Amino acid sequence: MTMLTPRTPAKLAPPGPSRRERKAAELQARTRLTGERLAGISARPAVQVLQEVDTSPAGLTHAEASLRLERHGPNTVAHERAPRWYLQLAKAYWNPFIAVLVFLAAVMYWQDPADPGVVILSVMVGISGLLRFWQEFRSGRAADALKKLVTTTCAVQRRAGSGSAPTTFEVPMDQVVPGDVVKLAAGDLIPADLRIVTAKDLGVSQAALSGESLPVAKADTRVQDLGQQETTDPVEADNLVLMGTSVTSGTATGVAVATGADTYFGSMADSLVGERPQTNFDTGVRKVSFLLIRFMLVMVPVVFMINGFTKGDWDEAFLFGIAVAVGLTPEMLPMVVSANLARGAVAMSRRKVVVKRLGAIQNLGAMDVLCTDKTGTLTEDRIVLDRHLDVHGNEDGEVLEYGYLNARFQTGLKNLMDQAVIDRVDEAEEVVVDARFSMVDEIPFDFARRRMSVVLARNALVGDVAQREHIMITKGAVEEVLDLCTHLTDRGERVELTEQLRWHVTRIAEDNNRQGLRVLAVATRTMDTPRETYTVADEDGLTLVGFLAFLDPPKADAARALTGLADKGITVKVVTGDNDLVAARVCADVGIDVGQVVLGPETDALDDTELRALAARTTVFAKVNPVQKARIVRALQADGHTVGFLGDGINDAAALRDADVGISVDTAVDIARESADIILLEKDLTVLEQGVVQGRTTFGNTIKYIKMTASSNFGNVFSVLVASAFIPFQPMLAIMLLVQNLVYDISQLATPWDRMDEEYLRRPRNWDAKGIGRFMVTIGPVSSIFDISMFLIMWHVFAANSEASQSLFQSGWFIEGLLSQTLIVHMIRTRKIPFIQSRASWPVMAMTVLAVLTGLWLPFSPLAPSLGFVALPASYFPWLIGVLLAYCTLTQLVKTWYIRRFDTWL
């Protein structure tokens, strides 16, 4: 059994319910009330229901339908709409660092409108916001394109006037109104919540609502039906069909009792539209941002006051303080994060993944728990014949042959299990149908008998005389078929079916049911007096041949994909609406340690603390409704886990929204696609595994930039504090600090294209503001040691110790500071020894070289006088090389100690 260890200590509950909890309660209440209303309709006679919705079996008139369309509105459910482009653009700039930069630019402009720093900051802010806006806008449009499907219609029965005969014609689904009489046939989508008025052999796929993979049989119904015993779950009512499901077999007529937001589907959808909960990514960015901003708010006033008091020039001290604030602000963080996420989105699009919300990429990398449905994810989402067994549970080709003949010769619509038998034989070529058999008659399937029979003519030899005998082959539900059997076939012999043998074969069928298989019985009867027609009365005195066992088979690569996710530190939990036996069988087949399967209703009796403990130790949840799925997700999040949820049904929408990263597929229902953050164009865990790697790469490169910038900026400010206290002039001009910061930041734009060490990608990664602060104050002062060393060299070796020679001092520190910042990129980007055990990607190497060359060129360039630089003597550079080598050596030693001490680096 899989156990999850809480990743963070439990927190005290807030004094009142959060907005998220209120939203969940609202969803639960609306769904419950809608379910109760529909359950009441199910319990009432059809005639009474028709009266209540003011209609008749002949349907509404066109005029009345038009009035009701105006009164009730279109038959559509609430959809989450993307905000207008200008609102998206404004949101792209809603970032604490951007706010700080805008404020600093405004102050600089107020001081000096011609200050080049204003242009520098404006460019940084503009590019960052535009990059984020364009990527999210483009991704949103790609996701919207998935919704533009062909308009779906349904068959509705209406009349021209009150005395006119009814006519059936196709109308768009959004024009169905309460009281409409809807005709259903195999393959139809159900357009509204319908109370069945008449039905024949009706089978409905309810997977989108319940998660159950096999179709559900609805009752054969006539207009005079008196309703059924009231149920608390309308999905289980056998005389209701609900919006969002589809017809797999049979025919029916139903009256629309609810449309649009009033449907069971609509009650979920309406409660899910609106503001989304804060995710792991949102929380992490906010914490890191305010950590760095708080640090800046402390350090900048200190620098300002020291410079003001020691130098006496408060205006110059103010400008220098602003420059230090810019230097402390990781102003490229929004741009680097956006570039990282945008690059990740492009890379994932090549792997058949559409990223709707950029922050979801990092959440995907941070994910350590994946909750998933089984149908179509772990399984192939199709029914196959798994076994053909004799009465002792052994494989038997004769059982397959009889099952195939029954499926092959029936003339009605073949259901999924009939087709599975035919496909199995056609693939294996185990049975050959030739002139030995010809069709005589059939007794069609119905849901009352739960079986169907065909009667075939078979050539037989009686002595030397050829004779055609008629054989009935019956296939259906075990208990129904077994009740009609008087004998069974045992090792080729026909023996009487005693009570002991009846118990024995029943146990064989039950054993297979417990393994998650859907079991049908196959029986035969050789007719004593062949004739042309047969009736249900002839389905008697049968001989049991054996059983056919079906399942939705596991995907061939599911086990490998699950192993790949486990290797990357991701625990997979199956949360399905299907029954526990099927869920357990499938999970066991793909290598999941099933343990104790927990049913959805069991979770309702638990409070939040108890559910957290249960969710941590449980791998498989079955028979889970939408509210229970979302609550399980929240329980896992409360234990500090970053939770992903993969689903494609209406019943998954709430959990998709509450998860840190909601994952759906392009074939999912609209509401599931809208609730998801990421859409897979192929429902495959292997694709998801690749996305996890991309997410961790994206996060790793983002953390690189933050730690590089935070530590180097801290070191610079610490150096400035020391220099300001003891040097009679500014250690560096404000414009120099801005240029140094700009060159360094531009070199960091290649960070999104860097590679990550393989070891880093093996574990989920999360934001850790406390860890970033610790890293900053540990690694930052290392650079200050060598900054101070360069101060001493410039002061004593090159005699730059007066205001007359301050430009030489400032130029020397500028180059050393810029080159040490650039080198720290390679020291920090890996746990290993840089350049030897791990090399950066070529874009990072190229930008590093460019930054170094720019820094060396500026003091000798035509720009030098305007920036305050002077040319440095050749004797300076050996000292520079020595300082940088010593800096790299000490940084590597400190890195080794840090990793051993805290067991972390990036």
Long-range contacts (C-beta under 8 A, 24 or more apart in sequence): 1-593, 1-595, 1-596, 1-617, 1-618, 1-619, 2-571, 2-573, 2-593, 2-595, 2-617, 2-619, 3-616, 3-617, 4-369, 4-571, 4-615, 4-616, 4-617, 4-636, 4-639, 4-641, 5-616, 6-616, 6-639, 6-640, 7-368, 7-639, 7-640, 7-641, 7-766, 8-639, 8-640, 10-609, 10-612, 10-638, 10-639, 13-608, 19-275, 19-277, 20-277, 20-634, 20-658, 23-271, 23-274, 24-627, 24-630, 24-631, 24-634, 24-654, 24-658, 26-271, 27-268, 27-271, 27-272, 27-626, 27-627, 27-630, 27-654, 28-627, 30-267, 30-268, 30-270, 30-271, 31-264, 31-267, 31-268, 31-271, 31-626, 31-627, 33-267, 34-234, 34-258, 34-262, 34-263, 34-264, 34-266, 34-267, 35-232, 35-233, 35-234, 35-264, 36-232, 37-258, 38-193, 38-234, 38-237, 38-240, 38-242, 38-257, 38-258, 38-264, 39-230, 39-231, 39-232, 39-233, 39-234, 39-237, 40-230, 41-195, 41-240, 41-257, 42-195, 42-227, 42-228, 42-230, 42-231, 42-234, 42-237, 42-239, 42-240, 43-227, 43-228, 43-229, 43-230, 44-227, 45-224, 45-225, 45-226, 45-227, 46-195, 46-196, 46-197, 46-221, 46-223, 46-224, 46-225, 46-227, 46-239, 46-255, 47-223, 47-224, 49-195, 49-255, 49-257, 50-197, 50-255, 53-178, 53-179, 53-255, 53-256, 53-257, 54-179, 55-179, 55-180, 55-181, 55-255, 57-181, 57-197, 57-223, 57-253, 58-157, 58-159, 58-165, 58-166, 58-181, 59-156, 59-157, 59-158, 59-159, 59-166, 59-180, 59-181, 60-158, 60-159, 60-177, 60-179, 60-180, 60-181, 61-158, 61-159, 61-160, 61-161, 61-162, 61-164, 62-158, 62-159, 62-160, 63-161, 64-179, 65-158, 65-175, 65-177, 65-179, 65-180, 68-177, 68-178, 68-179, 69-175, 69-177, 72-177, 72-178, 72-259, 72-260, 72-262, 73-260, 74-174, 74-175, 74-260, 75-173, 75-174, 75-175, 75-176, 75-177, 75-191, 75-192, 75-259, 75-260, 76-174, 76-260, 77-243, 77-260, 77-261, 77-263, 77-265, 77-266, 77-269, 77-270, 77-670, 77-671, 78-261, 78-266, 78-269, 78-270, 78-272, 78-273, 79-269, 79-273, 79-670, 79-671, 79-674, 80-272, 80-273, 80-274, 80-674, 80-675, 82-140, 82-144, 85-137, 88-133, 88-136, 88-137, 88-140, 89-129, 89-133, 91-133, 92-129, 92-130, 92-132, 92-133, 92-136, 93-125, 93-129, 95-128, 95-129, 95-289, 95-334, 96-286, 96-289, 96-290, 96-293, 97-289, 97-292, 97-293, 97-329, 97-330, 97-331, 97-333, 97-334, 98-125, 98-128, 98-129, 98-334, 100-293, 100-296, 100-325, 100-329, 100-331, 101-125, 101-326, 101-329, 101-331, 104-322, 104-325, 104-326, 104-329, 107-322, 108-322, 111-318, 111-319, 111-322, 116-735, 116-738, 117-322, 117-323, 117-326, 117-734, 117-735, 117-738, 120-738, 120-742, 121-326, 121-331, 124-331, 124-332, 124-335, 124-745, 125-331, 127-335, 128-332, 128-334, 128-335, 128-338, 129-334, 131-335, 131-338, 131-339, 131-342, 132-334, 132-338, 132-341, 132-342, 132-358, 134-342, 135-338, 135-341, 135-342, 135-345, 135-358, 136-357, 136-358, 139-345, 139-354, 139-355, 139-356, 139-357, 139-358, 140-356, 142-349, 142-354, 143-354, 143-356, 143-673, 143-679, 146-354, 146-666, 146-673, 146-679, 147-670, 147-673, 152-189, 152-191, 154-182, 154-183, 154-188, 154-189, 154-191, 155-182, 155-183, 155-184, 155-185, 155-188, 156-180, 156-181, 156-182, 156-183, 157-181, 157-182, 157-183, 157-253, 176-256, 176-259, 177-256, 177-259, 178-256, 178-257, 178-258, 178-259, 178-262, 179-255, 179-256, 180-255, 180-256, 181-253, 181-254, 181-255, 181-256, 182-253, 182-254, 182-255, 182-256, 183-251, 183-252, 183-253, 184-241, 184-247, 184-251, 184-252, 184-253, 184-254, 185-247, 185-251, 186-247, 186-248, 186-249, 186-250, 186-251, 186-413, 187-246, 187-247, 188-246, 188-247, 189-245, 189-246, 190-241, 190-242, 190-243, 190-244, 190-245, 190-246, 190-247, 191-243, 191-256, 192-243, 192-256, 192-257, 192-258, 192-259, 192-263, 193-234, 193-240, 193-241, 193-242, 193-243, 193-256, 193-257, 193-258, 193-259, 193-262, 193-263, 193-264, 193-265, 194-240, 194-241, 194-242, 194-254, 194-255, 194-256, 194-257, 195-239, 195-240, 195-254, 195-255, 195-257, 196-221, 196-239, 196-240, 196-241, 196-252, 196-253, 196-254, 197-221, 197-223, 197-252, 197-253, 197-254, 197-255, 198-222, 198-223, 198-252, 198-253, 199-239, 199-250, 199-251, 199-252, 199-253, 200-250, 200-251, 200-252, 200-446, 201-249, 201-250, 201-251, 201-412, 201-444, 201-445, 201-446, 201-447, 202-241, 202-247, 202-249, 202-250, 202-251, 202-252, 202-447, 203-247, 203-248, 203-249, 203-250, 203-415, 203-447, 204-241, 204-245, 204-246, 204-247, 204-248, 205-245, 205-246, 205-247, 205-248, 206-235, 206-242, 206-245, 207-375, 207-577, 207-649, 208-244, 208-245, 208-648, 208-649, 208-650, 208-651, 208-669, 209-235, 209-242, 209-244, 209-245, 209-264, 209-265, 209-577, 209-649, 209-650, 209-651, 210-235, 210-577, 210-578, 210-651, 211-373, 211-375, 211-576, 211-577, 211-578, 211-624, 211-649, 211-651, 212-577, 212-578, 212-579, 213-375, 213-379, 213-381, 213-383, 213-552, 213-578, 213-582, 214-383, 214-416, 214-518, 214-552, 215-248, 215-249, 215-415, 215-416, 217-447, 217-450, 218-250, 218-252, 218-447, 219-447, 220-446, 220-447, 220-448, 221-252, 234-264, 235-264, 244-650, 244-669, 248-415, 248-416, 249-413, 249-415, 250-413, 250-447, 265-650, 265-671, 268-626, 268-650, 268-651, 268-653, 268-654, 268-671, 269-650, 269-653, 269-671, 271-654, 272-653, 272-654, 272-657, 272-671, 272-675, 276-657, 277-657, 277-658, 279-359, 279-360, 279-363, 279-660, 279-661, 280-362, 280-363, 280-366, 280-642, 280-660, 280-766, 280-767, 281-359, 281-360, 281-362, 281-363, 281-366, 281-660, 281-767, 282-359, 283-767, 284-362, 284-766, 284-767, 284-769, 285-337, 285-359, 285-767, 287-767, 287-769, 288-706, 288-767, 288-769, 288-772, 289-333, 291-769, 291-772, 291-773, 292-328, 292-329, 292-330, 292-710, 293-329, 295-328, 295-714, 295-773, 295-776, 296-325, 296-328, 296-329, 299-324, 299-328, 299-717, 299-721, 300-324, 300-325, 300-328, 302-721, 303-717, 303-720, 303-721, 303-724, 306-721, 306-724, 306-725, 307-724, 307-730, 310-724, 310-725, 310-728, 311-724, 311-728, 311-729, 311-730, 316-730, 319-734, 320-730, 320-734, 320-737, 322-734, 323-734, 323-735, 323-737, 323-738, 324-717, 324-720, 324-737, 326-737, 326-738, 326-741, 327-713, 327-716, 327-717, 327-737, 327-738, 327-740, 327-741, 328-713, 328-714, 328-717, 330-705, 330-706, 330-709, 330-710, 330-713, 331-741, 331-745, 332-705, 332-709, 332-745, 332-748, 332-749, 333-705, 333-706, 333-709, 335-749, 336-701, 336-702, 336-705, 336-748, 336-749, 336-751, 336-752, 337-702, 339-749, 339-751, 339-752, 340-698, 340-701, 340-702, 340-751, 340-752, 341-698, 342-752, 343-698, 343-752, 343-753, 344-694, 344-695, 344-697, 344-698, 347-694, 348-678, 348-690, 348-691, 348-694, 351-687, 351-690, 351-691, 351-694, 352-680, 352-681, 352-682, 352-687, 353-678, 353-679, 353-680, 353-681, 353-687, 353-691, 354-666, 354-678, 354-679, 354-681, 355-677, 355-678, 356-676, 356-677, 356-678, 356-679, 357-677, 359-677, 360-661, 360-662, 360-677, 360-678, 361-691, 361-694, 361-695, 361-698, 362-695, 362-698, 362-699, 362-702, 363-642, 363-644, 363-660, 363-661, 363-677, 363-695, 364-644, 364-661, 364-663, 364-678, 364-691, 364-692, 364-694, 364-695, 365-692, 365-693, 365-694, 365-695, 365-696, 365-697, 365-698, 365-699, 365-700, 365-764, 365-765, 366-642, 366-660, 366-695, 366-696, 366-699, 366-764, 366-765, 366-766, 366-767, 367-570, 367-642, 367-643, 367-644, 367-660, 367-661, 367-692, 367-695, 367-764, 368-569, 368-570, 368-571, 368-641, 368-642, 368-764, 369-570, 369-571, 369-572, 369-573, 369-636, 369-641, 369-642, 369-643, 369-644, 370-565, 370-570, 370-571, 370-572, 370-573, 370-643, 370-644, 370-645, 370-646, 370-688, 371-573, 371-574, 371-575, 371-629, 371-632, 371-633, 371-636, 371-643, 371-644, 371-645, 371-646, 371-655, 371-659, 372-572, 372-573, 372-574, 372-575, 372-645, 372-646, 372-647, 372-685, 373-574, 373-575, 373-576, 373-577, 373-646, 373-647, 373-648, 373-649, 373-652, 374-574, 374-576, 374-578, 374-582, 374-583, 374-586, 374-587, 375-552, 375-576, 375-578, 376-648, 376-665, 376-683, 377-555, 377-558, 377-646, 377-683, 377-685, 378-554, 378-555, 378-558, 378-574, 378-586, 378-587, 378-590, 378-685, 379-552, 379-553, 379-554, 379-555, 379-558, 379-586, 380-552, 380-553, 380-554, 380-555, 381-552, 381-683, 382-416, 382-420, 382-552, 382-553, 383-416, 383-417, 383-419, 383-420, 383-518, 383-550, 383-551, 383-552, 384-420, 384-423, 384-424, 384-550, 384-551, 384-552, 384-553, 385-417, 385-420, 385-421, 385-423, 385-424, 385-548, 385-549, 385-550, 386-517, 386-549, 386-550, 386-551, 386-553, 387-512, 387-517, 387-547, 387-548, 387-549, 388-546, 388-547, 388-548, 388-549, 389-508, 389-512, 389-546, 389-547, 389-548, 389-549, 390-489, 390-490, 390-491, 390-545, 390-546, 391-488, 391-489, 391-490, 391-501, 391-504, 391-505, 391-508, 391-544, 391-545, 391-546, 392-490, 392-504, 392-508, 393-508, 393-511, 393-512, 396-545, 396-546, 397-430, 397-431, 398-489, 398-545, 398-546, 399-522, 399-545, 399-546, 399-547, 399-548, 400-424, 400-425, 400-430, 400-431, 400-548, 401-430, 401-431, 402-473, 402-475, 402-522, 402-524, 402-545, 403-475, 403-520, 403-522, 403-548, 404-431, 404-433, 405-431, 405-433, 405-437, 405-454, 405-456, 405-473, 406-452, 406-453, 406-454, 406-473, 406-474, 406-475, 406-522, 407-475, 408-433, 409-437, 409-439, 409-442, 409-454, 409-456, 410-442, 410-444, 410-452, 410-454, 411-439, 411-442, 412-442, 412-444, 412-445, 412-452, 415-445, 417-518, 417-520, 417-548, 417-550, 420-550, 421-548, 435-459, 440-470, 440-530, 440-532, 440-534, 441-532, 441-533, 441-534, 443-534, 443-535, 443-536, 443-538, 443-539, 445-476, 449-476, 449-480, 449-536, 449-539, 450-476, 450-477, 450-480, 451-475, 451-476, 451-477, 451-480, 451-481, 451-539, 452-476, 453-534, 453-538, 453-539, 455-527, 455-534, 455-538, 457-530, 468-530, 469-526, 469-527, 469-530, 470-526, 470-527, 470-530, 470-531, 471-524, 471-525, 471-526, 471-527, 472-524, 472-525, 472-526, 472-527, 472-534, 472-538, 472-539, 472-542, 473-522, 473-523, 473-524, 474-522, 474-523, 474-524, 474-525, 474-539, 474-542, 475-520, 475-521, 475-522, 475-523, 475-548, 476-520, 476-521, 477-520, 477-521, 478-506, 478-509, 478-519, 478-520, 478-521, 478-547, 480-521, 481-520, 481-521, 481-522, 481-523, 481-542, 481-544, 482-506, 482-521, 482-544, 484-523, 484-539, 484-540, 484-541, 484-542, 485-523, 485-542, 485-543, 485-544, 486-541, 486-542, 486-543, 487-541, 487-542, 487-543, 487-544, 488-543, 488-544, 488-545, 489-543, 489-544, 489-545, 489-546, 494-543, 497-544, 505-544, 508-547, 509-547, 512-547, 512-549, 513-581, 514-581, 515-581, 515-585, 516-551, 516-581, 516-582, 516-583, 516-584, 516-585, 516-586, 517-549, 517-550, 517-551, 517-585, 518-549, 518-550, 518-551, 519-547, 519-548, 519-549, 519-550, 520-547, 520-548, 520-549, 520-550, 521-546, 521-547, 522-546, 522-547, 522-548, 551-582, 551-585, 551-586, 552-582, 552-586, 554-586, 554-589, 554-590, 555-590, 555-684, 555-685, 557-684, 557-685, 557-686, 558-590, 558-685, 559-589, 559-590, 559-591, 560-686, 561-684, 561-685, 561-686, 561-688, 561-689, 562-590, 562-591, 562-592, 562-685, 563-591, 564-685, 564-686, 564-689, 565-685, 565-688, 565-689, 565-692, 567-762, 568-689, 568-692, 568-693, 568-696, 568-761, 568-762, 568-763, 568-764, 569-762, 569-763, 569-764, 570-692, 570-764, 572-619, 573-615, 573-618, 573-619, 573-620, 573-621, 573-632, 573-636, 574-619, 574-620, 574-621, 575-621, 575-624, 575-629, 575-632, 575-645, 575-655, 576-620, 576-621, 576-622, 576-624, 577-622, 577-623, 577-624, 577-625, 577-649, 577-651, 578-622, 578-623, 579-622, 579-623, 580-620, 580-622, 580-623, 582-622, 583-620, 583-622, 584-620, 584-622, 587-619, 587-620, 592-619, 592-620, 593-619, 594-619, 594-620, 595-619, 595-620, 597-621, 597-622, 598-622, 599-623, 599-624, 600-624, 600-625, 600-628, 603-628, 603-631, 603-632, 604-628, 608-635, 608-638, 611-635, 612-636, 612-638, 612-639, 615-639, 625-651, 626-650, 626-651, 626-652, 626-653, 626-654, 626-655, 627-654, 629-654, 629-655, 630-654, 630-655, 630-657, 630-658, 633-658, 633-659, 634-658, 642-764, 642-766, 646-688, 647-672, 648-672, 648-683, 663-688, 693-761, 696-756, 696-760, 696-761, 696-764, 696-765, 697-755, 697-756, 697-761, 698-752, 699-765, 700-756, 700-760, 700-761, 700-765, 700-906, 701-751, 701-752, 701-754, 701-756, 703-765, 703-772, 703-906, 704-751, 704-754, 704-825, 704-828, 704-829, 704-906, 705-748, 705-751, 706-772, 707-772, 707-775, 707-776, 707-779, 707-828, 707-906, 708-748, 708-824, 708-825, 708-828, 708-829, 709-745, 709-748, 710-772, 710-775, 710-776, 710-780, 711-775, 711-776, 711-778, 711-779, 711-780, 711-783, 711-824, 711-828, 712-744, 712-780, 712-783, 712-820, 712-821, 712-824, 713-780, 714-776, 714-777, 714-780, 714-781, 715-779, 715-780, 715-781, 715-782, 715-783, 715-784, 715-787, 716-783, 716-784, 716-787, 716-817, 716-821, 718-780, 718-781, 718-784, 719-783, 719-784, 719-787, 719-788, 719-791, 719-817, 722-784, 722-788, 722-791, 723-787, 723-791, 727-791, 727-795, 727-809, 728-802, 728-803, 729-803, 729-806, 729-809, 730-806, 730-810, 731-791, 731-809, 731-810, 731-813, 732-810, 732-813, 732-814, 732-817, 733-810, 733-867, 733-868, 735-867, 735-868, 736-810, 736-814, 736-867, 736-868, 736-869, 739-858, 739-867, 740-814, 740-817, 740-818, 740-821, 740-855, 743-818, 743-851, 743-854, 743-855, 744-818, 744-821, 744-822, 744-851, 746-847, 746-851, 747-822, 747-825, 747-847, 747-848, 747-850, 747-851, 748-825, 748-847, 749-847, 750-841, 750-843, 750-844, 750-846, 750-847, 751-844, 753-841, 753-843, 753-844, 754-829, 754-840, 754-841, 754-843, 754-844, 755-840, 755-841, 757-830, 757-831, 757-832, 757-838, 759-831, 760-831, 760-906, 771-902, 771-904, 774-902, 775-898, 778-894, 778-898, 779-828, 779-891, 779-894, 779-895, 779-898, 782-887, 782-890, 782-891, 782-894, 783-820, 783-821, 783-824, 783-887, 785-887, 785-890, 786-816, 786-820, 786-883, 786-884, 786-886, 786-887, 786-890, 787-813, 787-816, 787-817, 787-820, 789-883, 789-886, 790-816, 790-879, 790-880, 790-883, 793-879, 793-883, 797-879, 798-873, 798-875, 798-876, 807-868, 807-869, 807-870, 808-870, 808-872, 810-868, 810-869, 811-859, 811-869, 811-870, 811-871, 811-872, 812-872, 812-876, 814-855, 814-858, 814-859, 814-869, 815-855, 815-856, 815-859, 815-872, 815-880, 816-880, 816-883, 816-884, 818-851, 818-852, 818-855, 819-852, 819-855, 819-880, 819-884, 820-883, 820-884, 820-887, 822-848, 822-851, 822-852, 822-855, 823-884, 823-887, 823-888, 824-891, 827-888, 827-891, 827-892, 827-895, 828-906, 829-906, 831-895, 831-899, 831-905, 831-906, 833-892
